[in-house]
Amino acid sequence: MRPFPLGPLYESQNRIHQEFLDFAEQWQRTRDGWRDEPARKFEQESLCDLAPTLTRVAAAMQNFADACRLSDQLLLDPDQNEGA
Protein backbone atom coordinates (compact mmCIF):
# COMPACT_ATOMS: atom_id res chain seq x y z
CA MET A 1 0.00 0.00 0.00
CA ARG A 2 1.37 3.39 -0.99
CA PRO A 3 1.23 6.24 1.52
CA PHE A 4 -1.10 9.16 0.98
CA PRO A 5 0.73 11.72 -1.21
CA LEU A 6 1.27 14.74 1.01
CA GLY A 7 3.45 16.68 -1.45
CA PRO A 8 0.55 18.50 -3.12
CA LEU A 9 -0.87 19.42 0.30
CA TYR A 10 2.45 20.87 1.44
CA GLU A 11 2.83 22.70 -1.88
CA SER A 12 -0.63 24.21 -1.37
CA GLN A 13 0.24 25.30 2.17
CA ASN A 14 3.42 26.97 0.94
CA ARG A 15 1.64 28.63 -1.96
CA ILE A 16 -1.13 30.03 0.25
CA HIS A 17 1.46 31.36 2.68
CA GLN A 18 3.61 32.96 -0.03
CA GLU A 19 0.67 34.47 -1.87
CA PHE A 20 -0.66 35.96 1.35
CA LEU A 21 2.76 37.53 2.03
CA ASP A 22 2.81 38.91 -1.52
CA PHE A 23 -0.73 40.24 -1.09
CA ALA A 24 0.09 41.85 2.27
CA GLU A 25 3.11 43.59 0.75
CA GLN A 26 1.04 44.86 -2.19
CA TRP A 27 -1.74 46.01 0.13
CA GLN A 28 0.77 47.94 2.24
CA ARG A 29 2.03 49.76 -0.87
CA THR A 30 -1.55 50.50 -1.92
CA ARG A 31 -2.49 51.64 1.56
CA ASP A 32 0.45 54.05 1.68
CA GLY A 33 -1.12 55.97 -1.21
CA TRP A 34 -4.78 55.41 -0.36
CA ARG A 35 -5.50 57.12 2.93
CA ASP A 36 -9.17 58.01 3.05
CA GLU A 37 -12.41 56.72 4.50
CA PRO A 38 -13.17 54.28 1.65
CA ALA A 39 -9.71 52.74 2.14
CA ARG A 40 -10.26 52.35 5.87
CA LYS A 41 -13.71 50.90 5.28
CA PHE A 42 -12.40 48.46 2.65
CA GLU A 43 -9.65 47.28 4.98
CA GLN A 44 -12.04 46.90 7.91
CA GLU A 45 -14.81 45.13 6.00
CA SER A 46 -12.82 43.08 3.49
CA LEU A 47 -9.36 42.44 4.86
CA CYS A 48 -9.59 42.49 8.63
CA ASP A 49 -10.52 38.80 8.93
CA LEU A 50 -8.25 37.54 6.16
CA ALA A 51 -5.12 36.78 8.22
CA PRO A 52 -6.97 34.97 11.03
CA THR A 53 -8.96 32.97 8.47
CA LEU A 54 -5.80 31.94 6.64
CA THR A 55 -4.23 30.96 9.96
CA ARG A 56 -7.19 28.66 10.64
CA VAL A 57 -6.96 27.22 7.13
CA ALA A 58 -3.23 26.54 7.58
CA ALA A 59 -3.90 24.83 10.92
CA ALA A 60 -6.65 22.69 9.38
CA MET A 61 -4.36 21.69 6.51
CA GLN A 62 -1.65 20.74 9.00
CA ASN A 63 -4.12 18.69 11.06
CA PHE A 64 -5.21 16.92 7.88
CA ALA A 65 -1.60 16.15 6.94
CA ASP A 66 -0.93 14.84 10.45
CA ALA A 67 -4.04 12.63 10.29
CA CYS A 68 -2.97 11.27 6.89
CA ARG A 69 0.51 10.47 8.19
CA LEU A 70 -0.93 8.71 11.24
CA SER A 71 -3.40 6.79 9.06
CA ASP A 72 -0.55 5.67 6.82
CA GLN A 73 1.41 4.48 9.84
CA LEU A 74 -1.55 2.56 11.22
CA LEU A 75 -2.29 0.96 7.87
CA LEU A 76 1.32 -0.18 7.55
CA ASP A 77 1.53 -1.46 11.12
CA PRO A 78 -1.88 -1.68 12.85
CA ASP A 79 -0.33 -3.11 16.03
CA GLN A 80 2.00 -0.16 16.40
CA ASN A 81 -0.55 2.09 18.10
CA GLU A 82 -2.79 -0.33 19.98
CA GLY A 83 -4.86 1.52 22.52
CA ALA A 84 -4.15 4.91 20.92
N, C-alpha and C positions, 0 to 999 in steps of 0.2 A: 504494500500500500504506500502510495506516495504522500508526502506531507502536503498540507494545504499551502498553496503558493502565497507567501506573505509579501513578496517583492512588490507587486502592484499596490498593495495597501500602504507599504512604507513609502513608495514613490508618491502616492496621493497625499499622504501626510506631509511630506517634504514640499510638495508643490503648493498645497494650501498655505503652509507656513510662509514660503518664499513669496507667493503672490500677495499675501496679506502685508508682508513687510514692504513690498514694492508699492502696494496701494497706499499704505500709511505714509510712505515717503512722498508720493505724489499728492496726497491730500494735504500734507503739511505745506508743500510748495503752493498749492492752490489757495490754502487758507491764509498764507502770508499776504496774498494779493486780494483776497476777498474777505473784507472785514466789515460786514454790515449785518443787519437783522436777518435777511434771508439766509445768509451763510450760517449764522448761529442756529437758526431754526432747522436748516437742513442737517447740520451736524447733530443737533439734539434729537431730532425725529428719525433720522435715517442711519446715523453712524454710531450713535452712543452705545447701542447694544451689540455691535458687530464683534468687537474683541472678546467680550465674555461668551458670546455664542460660539465663536471659533474655538475658544478654549474648551468649551464643553464638547464640541465636535471632535477635537483632537483627543480628549480624554476618552470619549466613546470609541474612537478608532483604536486607541491603544488597548482598551479593555477587550475589544473584539480580537485584536492580534494576540493578546495574552490567552484568551479563551481558545483560540485556534491552536496555539502552540501546546497548551495543556491537553486539548482533545487529541492532537497528534501523538503526544507522549502516551496518553492512556490507550489509544488504539494500538500503538506499537507494543506496549507492555502493560496490559490491564492490571496485573498484580502489583505494579510499582506503587500505586497510590491507593491501596486498599484502606477503606475507612476515611478517605479524604472527602 
